[in-house]
Amino acid sequence: MTAPPAIDADPRSWRRAFADLQAGLRARELWALLAWQDIKQRYRRSSLGPLWITVGMAVTALALGVVNSALFGTSISTLLPSITTGLILWNFMNGCIVEGSETFIANEGMIKQLPAPVSVYALRTVWRQALYLAHNLVVYVLVLAIFFGKLSHPYRLVDKEYALLHPGLGWGMLLAVPALILVLLNGAWVVLLFGVVSTRFRDIPPVIQSFITMLFYATPIMWSMDQVRAMNQASHEGFGSIAVNLLQLNPVYHFVEIVRAPLVGQQQSWTHWLVAGVVTVVGWSLAMLVLRNYRARVAYWV
């Protein structure tokens, strides 16, 4: 008679941590249904329902595009697609950071009553943000259809001869697919890591709320790096170069660029992919370390 496999009794074991993640992935019907129910509940009794996600994004992108085009004297036909794509990606990342920090706190009742892997609740949050992202991509498709003629040829975001010339849309758009997958993978570790830490230290969510606005303005979404470089060229004082170097330290900027550049036909540095890859490895290492050490305590902390 074959003996049953030994069960690792240590709650702080890598085997249990990876088993929790694997069990969570297998329970995709559960977290996918819960995420969709979250969206339906939010827009219950609304005439447009979840389409309000798309409408809200369209209005915000249009308003920012018109205002920034007038302020900086840039063509709306090239600026609006860039702002729209940046906002769509920012909304996903912002949701993973802000809602991810409260993912276990918000699921307190289910955690205490439903014997499910901890990772299920993190995947629920990530999938909900992914559904928002899918709704918002409709706005990108509409903007692309309107300005495709301008974006399909080489163009400059800044109307200066020394400004960077972007190649325009082409087969490079396909790079957006692995880039989006990479962004989703990073959203998962962000929710898992911030969720567990915030459950233990309840001051973390308010701190995140305080700094998220600053992170938004420090990320080239409403403005572009081309505008910073153009200002540097015009002033000859070197402040633009300092700003560009400082912005390289913002990891959100690199994740925005690996997706946005292919979608709007802009030049892209492979440095963005390198930084995104390093952040992915380091982030998942930290998330799995936290899951290994504190997974069993989440139910008591909530």
C-alpha positions as CSV (number, residue, x, y, z in Angstrom):
1,M,0.0,0.0,0.0
2,T,1.4,3.3,-1.0
3,A,1.8,5.9,1.8
4,P,0.0,9.2,1.2
5,P,2.3,12.2,0.3
6,A,3.6,14.1,3.3
7,I,2.0,17.4,4.1
8,D,4.2,20.2,5.0
9,A,3.1,21.2,8.5
10,D,5.1,24.5,8.5
11,P,2.7,27.3,7.5
12,R,5.8,29.4,6.5
13,S,6.9,27.1,3.6
14,W,7.5,27.9,-0.1
15,R,5.5,24.8,-1.0
16,R,2.3,26.1,0.7
17,A,2.8,29.6,-0.8
18,F,3.0,28.3,-4.3
19,A,0.2,25.8,-3.6
20,D,-2.0,28.7,-2.5
21,L,-1.2,30.6,-5.8
22,Q,-1.8,27.5,-7.9
23,A,-5.1,26.8,-6.1
24,G,-6.2,30.4,-6.7
25,L,-5.5,30.2,-10.4
26,R,-7.5,27.0,-10.7
27,A,-10.4,28.7,-9.0
28,R,-10.8,31.1,-11.9
29,E,-14.5,30.6,-12.1
30,L,-14.9,31.9,-8.6
31,W,-12.8,35.0,-8.8
32,A,-13.9,35.8,-12.4
33,L,-17.6,35.6,-11.3
34,L,-17.0,37.7,-8.2
35,A,-15.2,40.4,-10.2
36,W,-18.0,40.6,-12.7
37,Q,-20.5,40.8,-9.9
38,D,-18.6,43.7,-8.4
39,I,-19.0,45.6,-11.7
40,K,-22.7,44.7,-12.0
41,Q,-23.3,45.8,-8.4
42,R,-21.6,49.1,-8.9
43,Y,-23.8,50.0,-12.0
44,R,-27.0,48.3,-10.8
45,R,-30.2,50.1,-12.0
46,S,-28.1,52.3,-14.3
47,S,-29.3,52.7,-17.9
48,L,-25.9,52.2,-19.5
49,G,-24.6,49.8,-16.9
50,P,-20.8,49.1,-17.2
51,L,-20.8,51.2,-20.4
52,W,-20.4,54.2,-18.0
53,I,-16.8,53.0,-17.6
54,T,-16.2,53.7,-21.2
55,V,-18.2,57.0,-21.3
56,G,-16.3,58.3,-18.2
57,M,-13.0,57.5,-19.8
58,A,-14.0,59.1,-23.1
59,V,-15.1,62.4,-21.5
60,T,-11.9,62.6,-19.3
61,A,-9.6,61.9,-22.2
62,L,-11.3,64.4,-24.5
63,A,-11.2,67.1,-21.8
64,L,-7.5,66.6,-21.0
65,G,-6.6,66.3,-24.7
66,V,-8.3,69.6,-25.6
67,V,-6.9,71.5,-22.6
68,N,-3.4,70.3,-23.0
69,S,-3.4,70.8,-26.8
70,A,-4.4,74.4,-26.2
71,L,-1.9,75.0,-23.4
72,F,1.2,73.4,-25.1
73,G,0.3,74.3,-28.7
74,T,0.4,70.7,-29.9
75,S,-1.8,68.9,-32.4
76,I,-4.8,67.2,-30.8
77,S,-4.6,64.5,-33.5
78,T,-1.4,63.2,-32.0
79,L,-1.7,64.3,-28.4
80,L,-5.2,62.9,-27.7
81,P,-4.3,59.3,-28.6
82,S,-1.3,59.5,-26.4
83,I,-3.3,60.9,-23.5
84,T,-6.1,58.4,-24.0
85,T,-3.8,55.4,-23.9
86,G,-1.9,56.7,-20.9
87,L,-5.1,57.3,-19.0
88,I,-6.4,53.8,-19.7
89,L,-3.1,52.2,-18.4
90,W,-3.0,54.6,-15.4
91,N,-6.5,53.6,-14.4
92,F,-5.6,50.0,-14.3
93,M,-2.4,50.6,-12.3
94,N,-4.1,53.0,-10.0
95,G,-6.8,50.5,-9.3
96,C,-4.4,47.7,-8.6
97,I,-2.4,50.0,-6.2
98,V,-5.3,51.7,-4.4
99,E,-8.0,48.9,-4.4
100,G,-5.3,46.3,-4.0
101,S,-4.1,47.7,-0.7
102,E,-7.7,47.1,0.6
103,T,-8.4,43.8,-1.2
104,F,-8.3,41.6,1.9
105,I,-9.9,44.2,4.2
106,A,-12.8,44.6,1.8
107,N,-13.2,40.8,1.6
108,E,-13.2,40.3,5.4
109,G,-16.6,38.5,5.5
110,M,-15.7,36.0,2.8
111,I,-12.2,35.3,4.2
112,K,-13.7,34.4,7.5
113,Q,-16.5,32.3,6.1
114,L,-15.2,30.8,2.8
115,P,-12.3,28.4,2.9
116,A,-10.6,29.7,-0.2
117,P,-6.9,30.4,-1.0
118,V,-5.7,33.9,-0.2
119,S,-4.7,34.5,-3.8
120,V,-8.4,34.2,-4.9
121,Y,-9.1,37.6,-3.4
122,A,-6.1,39.2,-5.1
123,L,-7.1,37.7,-8.4
124,R,-10.6,39.0,-8.0
125,T,-9.3,42.5,-7.7
126,V,-6.9,42.2,-10.6
127,W,-9.6,40.7,-12.9
128,R,-12.0,43.5,-12.0
129,Q,-9.4,46.0,-13.0
130,A,-8.7,44.0,-16.2
131,L,-12.4,44.2,-17.0
132,Y,-12.3,48.0,-16.5
133,L,-9.3,48.1,-18.8
134,A,-11.1,46.1,-21.5
135,H,-14.0,48.5,-21.3
136,N,-11.7,51.5,-21.6
137,L,-9.9,50.1,-24.6
138,V,-13.1,50.8,-26.6
139,V,-12.2,54.5,-26.3
140,Y,-8.7,53.8,-27.7
141,V,-10.2,52.0,-30.7
142,L,-12.6,55.0,-31.3
143,V,-9.7,57.5,-31.1
144,L,-7.5,55.4,-33.3
145,A,-10.3,55.2,-35.9
146,I,-10.6,59.0,-35.9
147,F,-6.9,59.8,-36.1
148,F,-5.5,56.8,-37.9
149,G,-4.6,58.9,-40.9
150,K,-2.3,61.1,-38.8
151,L,-0.8,58.3,-36.8
152,S,-0.1,56.0,-39.7
153,H,2.7,58.3,-40.9
154,P,5.8,59.6,-39.2
155,Y,4.9,62.5,-36.9
156,R,6.1,64.7,-34.1
157,L,4.3,65.3,-30.9
158,V,5.9,68.7,-30.6
159,D,5.9,70.9,-33.6
160,K,9.6,71.6,-33.6
161,E,12.2,70.5,-36.2
162,Y,14.5,69.2,-33.5
163,A,11.7,67.2,-31.8
164,L,11.7,63.4,-31.9
165,L,10.2,62.0,-35.1
166,H,8.0,59.0,-34.3
167,P,7.7,56.2,-37.0
168,G,3.9,56.0,-36.9
169,L,1.7,52.9,-36.6
170,G,3.0,49.6,-38.1
171,W,3.6,46.0,-37.2
172,G,5.2,47.2,-34.0
173,M,1.7,47.4,-32.6
174,L,1.9,43.7,-31.9
175,L,4.4,44.5,-29.1
176,A,1.4,45.8,-27.1
177,V,0.2,42.3,-26.5
178,P,3.1,41.0,-24.5
179,A,3.4,44.4,-22.9
180,L,-0.2,44.2,-21.6
181,I,0.4,40.7,-20.3
182,L,3.4,42.0,-18.4
183,V,1.3,44.8,-17.0
184,L,-1.3,42.3,-15.8
185,L,1.3,40.1,-14.2
186,N,2.7,43.1,-12.3
187,G,-0.8,44.1,-11.2
188,A,-1.2,40.7,-9.6
189,W,1.9,41.0,-7.4
190,V,1.1,44.6,-6.5
191,V,-2.4,43.6,-5.2
192,L,-1.0,40.6,-3.4
193,L,1.9,42.4,-1.8
194,F,0.1,45.6,-0.9
195,G,-3.0,43.7,0.2
196,V,-1.2,41.6,2.8
197,V,1.0,44.4,4.1
198,S,-2.0,46.8,4.4
199,T,-4.1,44.2,6.2
200,R,-1.4,44.1,8.9
201,F,-0.6,47.8,8.9
202,R,-3.9,49.7,8.4
203,D,-2.1,53.1,7.9
204,I,-0.7,51.9,4.5
205,P,-3.9,52.6,2.5
206,P,-4.2,56.2,3.6
207,V,-0.5,56.7,2.8
208,I,-1.0,55.3,-0.6
209,Q,-4.0,57.5,-1.2
210,S,-1.8,60.5,-0.3
211,F,1.0,59.7,-2.7
212,I,-1.0,58.4,-5.7
213,T,-1.9,61.8,-7.0
214,M,1.8,62.8,-6.8
215,L,2.7,59.7,-8.8
216,F,0.1,60.6,-11.4
217,Y,1.6,64.0,-12.1
218,A,5.1,62.5,-12.1
219,T,4.1,60.1,-14.8
220,P,4.0,61.3,-18.5
221,I,0.3,60.8,-19.0
222,M,-1.2,64.3,-19.5
223,W,2.1,65.4,-20.9
224,S,4.9,63.7,-22.8
225,M,8.6,63.3,-22.5
226,D,8.9,64.9,-25.9
227,Q,7.5,68.2,-24.4
228,V,10.1,68.1,-21.6
229,R,12.9,67.5,-24.1
230,A,11.6,70.3,-26.3
231,M,11.5,72.7,-23.4
232,N,15.1,71.7,-22.6
233,Q,16.2,72.4,-26.1
234,A,14.5,75.8,-26.1
235,S,15.8,77.0,-22.7
236,H,19.4,75.7,-23.0
237,E,19.5,75.5,-19.2
238,G,19.6,71.8,-18.8
239,F,16.6,71.5,-16.4
240,G,14.9,69.2,-18.9
241,S,17.7,66.7,-18.9
242,I,17.6,66.6,-15.1
243,A,13.8,66.0,-15.2
244,V,14.2,63.2,-17.8
245,N,16.8,61.5,-15.7
246,L,14.7,61.7,-12.6
247,L,11.6,60.3,-14.4
248,Q,13.6,57.2,-15.3
249,L,13.3,56.3,-11.6
250,N,9.5,56.1,-11.9
251,P,8.6,52.4,-12.7
252,V,5.1,53.3,-13.7
253,Y,6.5,55.4,-16.5
254,H,8.3,52.4,-18.0
255,F,5.2,50.2,-17.9
256,V,3.1,52.9,-19.5
257,E,5.6,53.3,-22.3
258,I,6.0,49.6,-23.2
259,V,2.2,49.6,-24.0
260,R,1.5,53.1,-25.2
261,A,4.4,53.5,-27.6
262,P,3.3,50.5,-29.9
263,L,-0.3,51.6,-29.7
264,V,0.3,55.1,-31.0
265,G,3.3,54.5,-33.2
266,Q,6.0,56.1,-31.1
267,Q,9.6,55.3,-30.8
268,Q,10.4,53.1,-27.8
269,S,13.6,52.4,-25.9
270,W,14.3,48.8,-24.9
271,T,15.4,50.3,-21.6
272,H,11.6,50.4,-20.7
273,W,11.4,46.6,-21.3
274,L,14.5,46.0,-19.2
275,V,13.3,48.0,-16.3
276,A,9.8,46.4,-16.5
277,G,11.4,43.0,-16.5
278,V,13.5,43.7,-13.5
279,V,10.5,45.2,-11.6
280,T,8.5,42.1,-12.4
281,V,11.1,39.7,-11.0
282,V,11.8,41.7,-7.9
283,G,8.1,42.4,-7.3
284,W,7.0,38.8,-7.6
285,S,9.9,37.7,-5.4
286,L,8.7,40.1,-2.6
287,A,5.1,39.1,-3.1
288,M,5.9,35.4,-2.8
289,L,8.1,36.1,0.3
290,V,5.2,37.9,2.0
291,L,2.7,35.2,0.9
292,R,5.0,32.5,2.3
293,N,5.5,34.2,5.7
294,Y,2.1,35.8,6.3
295,R,-0.5,34.0,4.2
296,A,-1.9,32.1,7.3
297,R,-2.2,35.3,9.3
298,V,-4.5,37.2,6.9
299,A,-7.6,35.7,8.3
300,Y,-6.7,36.8,11.8
301,W,-5.6,40.3,10.7
302,V,-8.9,41.2,9.0
